């Protein structure tokens, strides 16, 4: 059912629980659709005018429909009380200690995601609305000792795999919606409120790329439309050793003859940016371009990224 519904790749620890609820609800809807649709067709045939020309003012004398409705209510109650509420409670109450998590502050604005890391000291520096500029969208006070090592990025969220992430979500202007489809996370960002969101990534971006990869036969001679934004997951070189298609580069139709001549049978492509931040709330005329990116890395890669960002602060 999950494949039939086209659910996206699951890259979070709580994702299977969310998918289970979605699948169960759709099974219920399928049963109701088939059941009531069949009954509707039966009624149209059974009580057609030629079969019952005279109206029956007493109507149905059975309580079968009431029993069926009661069963549906019980099933819906089980879905709500047995699955939905416990999952919701876990997401809002069982937030891991921030000492054991990657803590990030994200401030939405028209039309960008401002990402704020507390730095090695683990303390967010002070922000002042008077200091907000195009270069300093969060109004971070770099004179504050706690802010000197803080890292700020725009539309780029880097996270280590296998470690809980606690996000303090807010907005500078209007209501936005922080949506990470592959991590089964969606939460409104509301002005004046700081809302905590948490999840645990279970796969790196590279692993997700390979999981969603497509092998394109060189004999096909063209790139399928659904792979137009995919990139190569390996280097492909000719017989002379010259690179025809570099890893991370898009495949174009004009490269197929060279690949065929080099003896390449197929090219493995994966989505360029499989883990994205989307705004799921119509937030203005520029809503369509409010797009961010999540890069899930190994612990070593994440430490190297943090070190690189810290080094740039001292330059």
ABEGO torsion letter per residue (X at the ends): XAAAAGBBBBABAAAAAAAAAAAAAAAAAAAAAAAAAAAAAAAAAAABAAABABBBAAEBABAAAAAAAAAAAAAAAAAAAAAAAAAAAAAAAABBBAAABBBBBBBBBOBBBBBBBAEAAGBBBBBBAAABBAABAAGBBAABAAAAABBBBBGBBBBBBGBBBBBBBBBABBBBBBBBAAAGBBBBBBBGBBBBBBBBBABBAAAAAAAABBBBBAAAGBBBAAAAABBBABBBBBAAGBBABBBGBBBBAAAAAAAAAAGBABBBBBBABABBBBBABBAEAAAAABBBBBBBBBAAAAAAAAAAAAAAAAX
